[in-house]
């Protein structure tokens, strides 16, 4: 009898320990498993490719050499006979011309500064702050070509503030002084020889452009392999003995070579977007003129046409172009987070039971952190980037829709034994 009492004295406490051990095991399991999350954001992806080619214009070279001082900017439209550049006979004349240009800019800035109509100090201070931030941002991003313009914006805002607060009455004495210096320099530079535009069009200086050494029409007519060989041999030449060139009209073409596989992306495409990384970042709309395949060599030639020019475009020659076929906007989801589960997932199913299987009874989705629970959310893939790292899903995701992921959801991209309703 005493032995039975001893047995029950051991067994009964052990039975009470079982639930406690189960709870402890669950807590240990939950704390042992680590999860990685990534927040869903709105994003834009572009279906694009890069290709080598040459930009073709209707161009006329402008003869001339020597110590030059340009009178027009790159990309400026000129008429036949417009003075494009002055020819200096000494370095002093060149320096005087640079100073003349500086004086003109200073006078213009000062006249604008004292012609302010705003009397609200807070508005002018906000304009000055914006100018400073823009200037610092450009310096931080190494956008050095924008610095001069942004400096002028800051000086203009600062000068207007001084006029409005009464710190300075006007800039007339300084303007008069600059105009006197301007008049003296103009006398020194009178009688200089100038180089005239031989045709009407858009001017670009020799130091900033290239000139074709193969006829434009001949390049367009070349078969794919011949064009590839021509680009390897060199289709442009230096600008020795030239002041620059005049580009007639605003229409230009890009004649490029790519793989046959890539060329198929032009099918059913009437227009694409074209840009030139590092040289002309603004994508421009271009029409697809032709695509010619060379199955024997596995390459294809394509011709695109654009009806817009600016100074950056006019500086192009043999280039690597980025061609965008379509742009997609949606919610960005890490591809590692995608799971395939049964169409009606059971909360008791483990990740092993719902492994990535693409049968007809499985739907794609992700697990998101909902409080301290994992919840399965369906997705509809709109686009996947070229590296396969991210996918885009519809922006208007909501429960019950084809895609249920919403903006700022925390998606679980790494973790074990996931299932709908799992305690995280």
PEGIBEL-V358288 format. One record per residue. N is the residue number from 1. PHI is phi as a letter, one per 40 degrees, with the letter a starting at -180 (999 if undefined). PSI is psi in whole degrees, -180 to 180 (* if undefined). Layout:
# PEGIBEL-V358288
n | phi | psi
N | PHI | PSI
N | PHI | PSI
This chain:
# PEGIBEL-V358288
n | phi | psi
1 | 999 | -40
2 | c | -36
3 | c | -41
4 | c | -41
5 | c | -40
6 | c | -40
7 | c | -47
8 | c | -31
9 | c | -26
10 | c | -41
11 | c | -45
12 | c | -48
13 | c | -35
14 | c | -38
15 | c | -38
16 | c | -23
17 | c | -22
18 | c | -50
19 | d | -39
20 | c | -40
21 | c | -38
22 | c | -47
23 | c | -43
24 | c | -39
25 | c | -40
26 | c | -43
27 | c | -41
28 | c | -42
29 | c | -42
30 | c | -38
31 | c | -25
32 | c | -40
33 | c | 128
34 | b | 145
35 | b | 146
36 | b | 138
37 | b | 155
38 | a | 132
39 | c | 137
40 | c | 128
41 | b | 161
42 | c | 139
43 | a | 163
44 | b | 132
45 | b | 149
46 | b | 132
47 | c | 108
48 | a | 170
49 | a | 164
50 | b | 146
51 | a | 146
52 | c | 144
53 | a | -171
54 | b | 137
55 | c | 130
56 | b | 128
57 | b | 169
58 | c | 100
59 | b | 149
60 | b | 120
61 | c | 147
62 | b | 113
63 | c | 147
64 | i | 149
65 | a | 175
66 | h | -165
67 | c | 106
68 | b | 147
69 | b | 111
70 | c | 138
71 | b | -12
72 | b | 156
73 | c | 157
74 | c | 133
75 | g | -5
76 | c | 137
77 | c | 131
78 | b | 158
79 | b | 165
80 | c | 124
81 | g | -5
82 | c | 138
83 | c | 118
84 | c | -37
85 | a | 154
86 | b | 148
87 | b | 117
88 | c | 149
89 | b | -7
90 | a | 162
91 | c | -27
92 | c | -40
93 | c | -38
94 | c | -44
95 | c | -39
96 | c | -38
97 | c | -40
98 | c | -43
99 | c | -37
100 | c | -41
101 | c | -40
102 | c | -43
103 | c | -43
104 | d | -42
105 | c | -39
106 | c | -42
107 | c | -44
108 | c | -42
109 | c | -44
110 | c | -39
111 | c | -39
112 | c | -36
113 | c | -39
114 | c | 0
115 | b | 39
116 | c | 143
117 | b | -12
118 | c | 138
119 | b | 6
120 | c | 112
121 | c | -41
122 | c | -35
123 | c | -45
124 | c | -37
125 | c | -37
126 | c | -40
127 | c | -40
128 | c | -43
129 | c | -43
130 | c | -42
131 | c | -40
132 | c | -46
133 | c | -42
134 | c | -40
135 | c | -47
136 | c | -38
137 | c | -42
138 | c | -38
139 | c | -40
140 | c | -34
141 | c | 8
142 | f | 34
143 | c | 69
144 | c | -28
145 | c | -18
146 | c | -10
147 | c | -49
148 | d | -44
149 | c | -41
150 | c | -32
151 | c | -41
152 | c | -39
153 | c | -42
154 | c | -47
155 | c | -39
156 | c | -45
157 | c | -41
158 | c | -43
159 | c | -42
160 | c | -37
161 | c | -40
162 | c | -40
163 | c | -45
164 | c | -38
165 | c | -8
166 | g | 7
167 | c | -34
168 | b | 134
169 | c | -49
170 | a | 172
171 | b | 17
172 | d | -45
173 | d | -42
174 | c | -38
175 | c | -44
176 | c | -40
177 | c | -43
178 | c | -38
179 | c | -34
180 | c | -43
181 | c | -38
182 | c | -42
183 | c | -42
184 | c | -42
185 | c | -39
186 | d | -36
187 | c | -39
188 | c | -33
189 | c | 3
190 | c | 145
191 | g | 8
192 | c | 147
193 | c | 143
194 | b | 156
195 | b | 128
196 | c | 155
197 | c | 128
198 | c | -9
199 | a | 169
200 | c | 141
201 | i | -155
202 | b | 127
203 | c | 144
204 | a | 133
205 | c | 157
206 | c | -36
207 | c | -11
208 | b | 17
209 | a | 177
210 | b | 161
211 | b | 136
212 | c | 140
213 | b | 7
214 | b | 141
215 | d | 138
216 | d | -49
217 | c | -35
218 | c | -40
219 | c | -42
220 | c | -34
221 | c | -13
222 | c | 141
223 | c | 165
224 | d | -49
225 | c | -37
226 | c | -40
227 | c | -41
228 | c | -44
229 | c | -40
230 | c | -40
231 | c | -34
232 | c | -36
233 | c | -27
234 | h | 116
235 | b | 0
236 | b | 160
237 | b | 165
238 | c | 173
239 | b | 33
240 | d | 134
241 | g | 10
242 | b | 146
243 | c | -30
244 | i | -150
245 | a | 160
246 | b | 126
247 | b | 120
248 | c | 131
249 | g | 177
250 | b | 7
251 | c | 133
252 | a | 163
253 | b | 154
254 | b | 119
255 | b | 113
256 | b | 170
257 | b | 138
258 | a | -178
259 | c | 160
260 | c | -39
261 | d | -46
262 | c | -34
263 | c | -26
264 | c | -17
265 | c | -16
266 | c | -15
267 | c | 136
268 | g | 17
269 | b | 114
270 | c | -34
271 | b | 156
272 | b | 179
273 | b | 134
274 | b | 139
275 | a | 172
276 | b | 96
277 | d | 130
278 | g | -12
279 | b | -41
280 | a | 91
281 | c | -23
282 | c | 115
283 | c | 133
284 | b | 147
285 | c | 131
286 | b | 143
287 | c | 148
288 | c | 112
289 | c | -49
290 | a | 157
291 | b | 124
292 | b | 122
293 | c | 145
294 | b | 90
295 | c | -34
296 | c | -40
297 | b | -1
298 | g | 26
299 | b | 171
300 | a | 149
301 | b | 140
302 | b | 151
303 | b | 125
304 | b | 151
305 | b | 135
306 | b | 146
307 | b | 41
308 | a | 135
309 | b | 151
310 | a | -178
311 | d | -38
312 | c | -41
313 | c | -41
314 | c | -17
315 | c | -4
316 | c | 153
317 | a | -114
318 | c | 121
319 | a | 166
320 | b | 119
321 | b | 147
322 | b | 125
323 | b | 121
324 | b | 127
325 | c | -35
326 | a | 150
327 | b | 133
328 | b | 138
329 | b | 132
330 | a | -164
331 | c | 130
332 | c | 128
333 | b | 134
334 | c | 129
335 | c | -26
336 | c | -18
337 | c | -13
338 | c | 131
339 | b | 158
340 | b | 122
341 | b | 166
342 | d | 153
343 | d | -33
344 | b | 83
345 | c | 140
346 | c | 136
347 | c | -21
348 | c | -12
349 | c | 142
350 | c | 171
351 | c | -32
352 | c | -38
353 | c | -26
354 | b | 47
355 | c | 167
356 | c | 93
357 | b | 134
358 | b | 41
359 | c | 171
360 | c | -17
361 | c | 13
362 | b | 146
363 | b | 145
364 | c | 148
365 | a | -175
366 | b | 160
367 | c | 132
368 | b | 154
369 | c | 116
370 | b | 97
371 | g | -120
372 | b | 22
373 | b | 154
374 | c | 127
375 | b | 136
376 | c | 133
377 | b | 126
378 | c | 154
379 | b | 156
380 | b | 117
381 | c | 124
382 | c | -41
383 | a | 148
384 | b | 133
385 | c | 165
386 | c | -25
387 | c | -11
388 | g | 13
389 | c | -40
390 | b | 155
391 | b | 160
392 | b | 139
393 | b | 164
394 | d | 146
395 | c | -34
396 | c | 39
397 | c | 143
398 | a | 155
399 | d | 134
400 | g | -14
401 | c | 173
402 | c | -33
403 | b | 129
404 | b | -6
405 | c | 139
406 | b | 162
407 | d | 134
408 | g | 8
409 | d | 146
410 | c | 106
411 | c | 137
412 | c | 114
413 | b | -13
414 | a | 134
415 | i | 155
416 | b | 155
417 | f | 49
418 | c | 141
419 | a | 162
420 | c | 123
421 | g | 2
422 | c | 138
423 | c | 125
424 | c | *
